[in-house]
Amino acid sequence: MAFYFDNASTTPVDPRVVERMNGCLSAEGTFGNPASTTHGFGWFASEEVEWARATVAEVIDADPREIVWTSGATEADNLAIRGVVDALCSERGRNRIVTLASEHKAVLDTCAHLTGCEVIILRPRSDGLIDLDALAEVLTDQTLLVSVMLVNNETGVVQPIQEIAKMAHQAGALMHSDLAQAVGKLEVSMRALDLDLASLSAHKTHGPKGVGALYVRRSSDVRVAEQQHGGGHERGMRSGTLPTHQLVGMAEAYRLAQQDFAAEYARVDQLRTRVVDAVLGLGDIQINGRKTVPHILNLTVQGVDAEPLMAAMPEIGLSTGSACNSATLEPSHVLQSMGLTRADGLSSVRMSFGRTTTLEAVDHLIHSFTEAVQSLRSRS
Ligand SMILES: *Cc1c(COP(=O)(O)O)cnc(C)c1O
């Protein structure tokens, strides 16, 4: 038996999503090119694509015309940041981009590759939350864009996006947020959050990998320059034949996440509480981050390295808070940005829960984790 606790890295596709996707692939299904306008094969595929667009828009409280399909949140982050810089930097005479050191690499590395921009990377506080006073200081008439994620993928910390967006807008800047981890874990509304741009992904929410979207607010102030050239699909913002099965899969996954939201949130919250109560009883274990969603639990286990800890329970699928950079193991940049020492960073693990996480699996996790921690501690 194996037990999966790495839902923040990806989730299994819901069988209801698989079924929906299967209907869009073979000769009996809607396999046509949605851009073909000369026959029914194309029209039916186009109808599916527009159903998917309307469904995703409805789940995030947006207009269907505000959805631009992409290959995932990585591409959406790239398109948002590079697209805004290309379209608006010189026109507005603003070249400052503000982001947080705990953002996903898709945001941080995109910012690192911008030319002609001044990128300001703020450090979060030790609890993982943004320092709003520090933000206020760097919002000037030079600020073009602010990019801060809603739910952090390593700690689950929820940033005060409404307040950040309000401050960005008061300074005349645009607001982008990476929502890859937010959909299904929180109720997200583009209107309530007051976002100009938002990145979405399907596979963190029991949909397929390789598909996502960029929300682009319909407003003359918000413009995004295309980053790949071609047939001019997606109103010129993102060329490429639309993958009907992927888009329908994403939409069905989002629809299910919304449909089951309240019950699923409460269920995951109970599972998390069960884990927290059990593991904190072991002593010398800290939870990293405050104001988190229940689905992600990041722990520092004092005196125990994450690598041998995970090796001691091979049937449990966990993740370190660390990224393996070729030969050297580096502590997670997110935990480092919160001020954790290198040693504490390397003693941290992330447990993340999803729709397929059962109470039985959680009890296995607690049992294996307790034994592994006690045994490794008694050896040192
Ligand atoms: C997974 C993830 C991404 C990357 O999404 P893809 O769809 O895999 O490209 C970006 N940002 C966050 C916060 C994520 O968790």
The ligand as an SDF file (V2000), in Angstrom:
LIG
                    3D

 15 15  0  0  0  0  0  0  0  0999 V2000
    2.1400   24.0870   -9.7780 C   0  0  0  0  0  0  0  0  0  0  0  0
    2.2800   25.5630   -9.7090 C   0  0  0  0  0  0  0  0  0  0  0  0
    2.6570   26.3100  -10.8240 C   0  0  0  0  0  0  0  0  0  0  0  0
    2.9690   25.6520  -12.1510 C   0  0  0  0  0  0  0  0  0  0  0  0
    1.7920   25.2390  -12.7580 O   0  0  0  0  0  0  0  0  0  0  0  0
    1.8390   24.3310  -14.0980 P   0  0  0  0  0  0  0  0  0  0  0  0
    0.4140   24.2600  -14.5230 O   0  0  0  0  0  0  0  0  0  0  0  0
    2.3940   23.0070  -13.6470 O   0  0  0  0  0  0  0  0  0  0  0  0
    2.7160   25.0210  -15.0630 O   0  0  0  0  0  0  0  0  0  0  0  0
    2.7590   27.6680  -10.7060 C   0  0  0  0  0  0  0  0  0  0  0  0
    2.4880   28.2770   -9.5550 N   0  0  0  0  0  0  0  0  0  0  0  0
    2.1230   27.6000   -8.4520 C   0  0  0  0  0  0  0  0  0  0  0  0
    1.8150   28.3370   -7.2080 C   0  0  0  0  0  0  0  0  0  0  0  0
    2.0090   26.2220   -8.4920 C   0  0  0  0  0  0  0  0  0  0  0  0
    1.6660   25.5530   -7.3900 O   0  0  0  0  0  0  0  0  0  0  0  0
  1  2  1  0
  2  3  1  0
  2 14  2  0
  3  4  1  0
  3 10  2  0
  4  5  1  0
  5  6  1  0
  6  7  2  0
  6  8  1  0
  6  9  1  0
 10 11  1  0
 11 12  2  0
 12 13  1  0
 12 14  1  0
 14 15  1  0
M  END
$$$$
